[in-house]
């Protein structure tokens, strides 16, 4: 594979053909924020917080750095008033869903995003798909997946698989940027498998932690 | 029919078919498209079959169920050839009379003809009906002349001649050059030059290559692809075969929505017939070119009309768009170079090969060539499918072809391009139809939906409605589309309920910019169009809703009150009897009054109040006048008697 030269924020960078703009930026020490990206997973392009501008026929256009392949001679900038404005807007939309997420709050501080810009509709899941993709691509278990579409889209465990596979894995928990998954799974587990001696009518978060772990 | 091994055998078969046909023969052609079938066309055809059999005429009079004619407002449609006498809204009860008087007697039955709503004049020949007269039906016109289930009909009209030209007289590169020279642009919406797309796929590295027909038509109210697919499937197949030859593909897929059962059925029949004749399969007509085609039924997700989502769905994966690049021309179905075009795009190809690129490019504007089929629906007299040359002013479509707005109402806006298109106001009605023209006006061509709205339509509510559709149909993968539409819908709903606040428009504009700029696919990038275009042309309506809590179109229920004008009420009891909530007080000769606490603004009283009285009114932004004192509630006529 041949090398592709490009310029990111004024820096000349050379990366292998097929690399993404995000990979090129990171190799040059330029930081681009991400939420749905993971180095071990296939690029997804869902959260759009990694938007950058590339020059195309004299005009700047917005692309998602995590999925956009590098092109020879490409000119990229990773900060501009517009980029910051879009990132802020994306973060504000997500904060309406997961206002307590530390990762979102940290990015919100950097981009001046307001927690209360939009009406809250907290579900604590931002649909980054990290758990779903990790379970499918790395573990090959398909224990968690998306259900429905559009604004009704949610993640859900497949009970038949989750009951068999998840107890000793839980590797997706630490990937979750909003801790939603951990909370939901622990809750579900506490309902499904109350520890001996506990009355089935009174499950609580503490119930599962004292169990088989 | 026997398999054909050469172009000569195809021409021989065509001559045989034509020799058996008498152009002067009487033929009863009934539209058997989905619209007319829903109106009872199958019963009409059956009645003709029985009537002809009873009179022993089965062998003398041809009976044909054709593709959709387009004037769906007036279906079921029957045309008696060779005179092309057009009968509308025909029922089985009309059949004996049509056979007796028209088919045998050569007489015209007046009451079944088209009546001009303005002049009252009648039109005898179908092509002379104003709805058809101002159209240019180069692609869609054949529908009316053939039975989509008989390949002989398509061959009789010169079908598969363009394929022969491509296979035997042109190199693949020459075919691509011809399509490029025609300047045909994709009819699915984006308007990408078709020839350029073909060339990219042909030159892309990787084998095998695939060709795909996108018949996942999802826009509410749009059905031109369905009517082409079910009404003339061989034209689409011939276009696909030519494209496959040019691109170097030997396998193709028709992606048709499951909700189009007749299209799936007729396409299946067409493929079997083409295969029998050797127009599909190995060594087509002895040319050495092989091609197979399969039908895939889509499960009805709007987003699967987006090409990358369609291809993933075809592979059996969730129909969610993936980022481009790489484009399908480079990496498409199963990672191989794939050329995907819309139904109407493919159906244009045979014509370009037959008539030449120059003739095609002679029609239209500088950047948009040929004709385009639109589905004209909404508040319009003549609902149906229309095929017009690019460049025709929207005004002509609305008034000359569409016959204007029913009920003497005023035109307000035309929504083009499907749910993520935009609204064009009266002031821009002289806009010529074209890809770039519509985009510059804040709307888009889309796949060709045209929804006409009259003065009673609230533009804020229109934006809310389309955004609501898109919240359900978004795949939900990327944040600007999923979360942006969720918030947009919430704010727009609040505004139509009279709960709008200062800052709402700025919030909507912020979301719109984010969705347009940062969404993953075209669905999200265009989703804010209904809001942006209505804000651009009807900002005063947004402001009236937010600041004055007033709906200028008197449409948003939360912002209107229904009131009976005591000066006009004649105490006829009609509204009082029909009111579903018992909110109207009154009696014979006692002026009716609406109890505002009980009224739900359902509009029933408004509709039943006789036009000559016009006493029921909708009020918005003004207080409801207090009820008149009891002693003045006796109607004027009775008062005179009392005095």
Contacts between the chains, C-beta under 8 A, distances in Angstrom:
chain1	res1	chain2	res2	distance
A	43	B	323	7.6
A	45	B	322	7.7
A	45	B	323	4.6
A	45	B	477	8.0
A	45	B	478	6.9
A	45	B	520	5.7
A	46	B	477	5.2
A	46	B	478	5.3
A	46	B	479	6.9
A	46	B	520	7.4
A	47	B	478	7.5
A	47	B	479	5.4
A	48	B	478	5.6
A	48	B	479	5.3
A	48	B	480	5.7
A	48	B	518	4.5
A	48	B	519	7.5
A	48	B	520	7.4
A	49	B	479	7.7
A	51	B	517	7.6
A	51	B	518	5.3
A	62	B	517	4.9
A	62	B	518	6.0
A	64	B	323	6.6
A	64	B	518	7.6
A	64	B	520	7.3
A	67	B	323	4.0
A	68	B	323	7.2
A	68	B	325	7.7
A	69	B	325	6.2
A	69	B	326	7.5
A	82	B	517	7.7
A	85	B	513	7.7
A	86	B	513	7.5
A	86	B	514	5.6
A	86	B	517	5.7
A	86	B	518	5.2
A	89	B	480	7.9
A	89	B	510	5.7
A	89	B	511	7.2
A	89	B	513	7.3
A	89	B	514	4.1
A	90	B	479	5.3
A	90	B	480	6.5
A	90	B	514	6.4
A	90	B	518	6.7
A	93	B	479	5.8
A	93	B	480	7.3
A	93	B	483	3.8
A	93	B	484	6.0
A	93	B	487	6.5
A	93	B	511	7.4
A	93	B	514	7.3
A	94	B	479	6.2
A	94	B	483	6.5
A	96	B	483	7.1
A	96	B	487	6.9
A	97	B	483	6.7
A	117	B	507	7.4
A	118	B	487	4.7
A	118	B	507	7.2
A	119	B	487	6.9
A	119	B	490	5.8
A	121	B	486	6.8
A	126	B	479	7.4
A	127	B	476	6.7
A	127	B	477	7.6
A	127	B	479	7.8
A	127	B	482	6.9
A	129	B	477	7.9
A	146	B	318	7.5
A	146	B	476	7.6
A	148	B	476	7.5
A	149	B	301	7.1
A	149	B	303	7.6
A	149	B	472	7.9
A	149	B	473	7.6
A	149	B	474	6.9
A	149	B	475	5.4
A	149	B	476	4.9
A	150	B	470	7.8
A	150	B	471	5.4
A	150	B	472	5.0
A	150	B	473	6.1
A	150	B	474	4.2
A	150	B	475	7.1
A	150	B	476	5.0
A	150	B	482	6.7
A	150	B	485	7.6
A	151	B	471	4.6
A	151	B	472	7.5
A	151	B	474	7.0
A	151	B	476	6.9
A	151	B	482	6.1
A	151	B	485	6.6
A	151	B	486	4.5
A	151	B	489	7.8
A	152	B	472	7.6
A	152	B	476	7.4
A	153	B	475	7.8
A	153	B	476	3.3
A	153	B	482	6.7
